[in-house]
Amino acid sequence: MYIIIFEFESMTLKKRKAIKLIQRVANNIKHYRKKRKKSQEKLEDETGLTISRYESGKHDMTLTTLSILSKHLAVEASQLLEERVEKANDKTI
């Protein structure tokens, strides 16, 4: 009984962490897209991807998709995974 409860709690924690990572990547995609002054439509034309799907934070992505986005946003893939610290005026520090 205790083992089952522990495994359930462990899976729930892993799922929450995954959701946080997906949302972080979504926020970073949107941040760097706006920083590069690209619309979702422009980035979609360049990549062939549905950008709103990834910026919504409701869908995860493959490493290939992450690589394509980083290339077209002119950032390292790791920057899309990182937690950014922002000032009040939305500038990364």
N, C-alpha and C positions, 0 to 999 in steps of 0.2 A: 504494500500500500504506500509506504513512504517513498519507495523507489519510483513509483509511477508519478506521484505528486512532484517529486524533485525533477524528473525528466520533463514533465509538463511545464514547470516553471522555467527550466533551462531553455526549452524550445520557445517559450513566450519571450524571454529576454533576448534570445538570438533574433527573433522576428522583429522586436522593437528596434534593436540595433541596426538591422538591415533596412528598416523603414527610415530611420534617421539618416543613414548613409545615402539612400536613394533621394531623400529630400534635400540633403546637402548638395549632391551632384546637380539636382534640378536647379537649385538656387544659384549655383556657380555657373551653370550653362547660361542662365538668364543674365547674370551679372556680366560675364565676359561678352555675351552677344551685344548687350546694350553698350558696354564699354567700347566695343568695336564699331558701334553705330550701325548694326545690322538688324534688319527686321526679321521676324520669324520666317516670313516668306522668302527673303533673300537667302537666309541660311538653308532653308529647305531646298531652294533651287540649286545651291552649291553642293549640298550633301546628298540629296535624294531621300532625306529622312523627314519624318513628321515631327518637327521641333516641339510643338505644343504637347505632344505625347510625353516627351521627356521633361519638359519644363514644369509639367503639372505635378511631378513627383509621385505619380500613381503607377508608373511603369519602370521596371528596372531595364538594364541594357547589357548588351554583350561588350566584351573588351574591344571588339572591332568597332562597334558604334562609338564607344568612348574615344577610341583612337581617331576616328573620322572627325568627330566633333572637336577634339583638341587641335587637330591640324587646321581646320577651318576657322577656329577661334584664335589661332596663333598662340596657344598656350601648351604647356606640357600636360599630358594626361593626369599626372599627379596633382596638378593645380585644380582640376575639376573634382578631385576627391578630398582635397584639404578643407578644413574648417577655416573660414576667413574671419579675421577680427576687423570690425568696421567702426569707423568713427561716425558721429551723428550725421555727417553729410554724405555717408555711403562711400567713403574712400577707404580702400584696404590699407591696413598698416602692417 
